[in-house]
């Protein structure tokens, strides 16, 4: 085990300090605030009872990418779920989600996409976050995911032929792009990921709608009807594009629900939608990855 990357990067920042930090910063994105104070009572903390966790790194190209994994303690092989972080990287909420998947019987692995840049939690505004993150090429993130998938397939606790992928916000977009990229992905769940992202020279050449025909595995999409950055029409177009290609796809739109409705540390969190979406997510992976 190596030292926790976030603790190193942010001077031993704890979950409580992280929440306080984003609360003070009041970072805003897509019409909502990341300020945590109004929803501290809703923050979910998953215990380590019955699961094993580990921090580490793995080589992707010439860089060692920080990862975090969780799995049940019972010695056997489990289906794999790769968890792709939102724009704020591998912070405590994303690690907690990784633990939640372990509680459900999966080997779950997440990573820090922005470690090469030093992460983003120390940045004081969403403009600064976007300025950094928007320069990261999609190809690099996909390459990191290839490396993590290769690591997962060799993991002693993994069912190597049963790989799922999920992600939130920008991670939801990468979920769909990676499902189109890798034939190894047997099921995917995209949480409010952009479907028509801005094309940026040297950074992004396609969006999920452009590559829908390349996706093989079953896709579940979970979106808010009041997401200010993702029109409902785009969500319906993505589902239709997949079904037109004969793919298994189901896209759920929650009426009156904003972007990031699953992020229990933000005011955007919506309890009922989050619980329903989580149940659907777990059922999707169990139905498509388990024997």
CORQUINOR-V239135 format. One line per field, one symbol per residue. phi: phi as a letter, one per 40 degrees, with the letter a starting at -180 (. if undefined). A space follows every 50 residues. Layout:
# CORQUINOR-V239135
phi->???
This chain:
# CORQUINOR-V239135
phi->.bcdcccccbggdcdccccccccccfcbafgbbcdcdcbdccccbccccg bbbabaaacbgbbcccbabaaccccabbcbbcbcccccgcccccccdccc ccccgbcbbbabcbcccggbccccacccccdccccccddccccccdcccc cccccccbcccbbbaaabfdccccdccccccbccccaabbcfcdbbcccb dgbababdccbdcccbccbbbbbccbccbbcdcccccccccccccgccaa bcbccgbccfcccccbcccbdccccccccccccccccbbcc
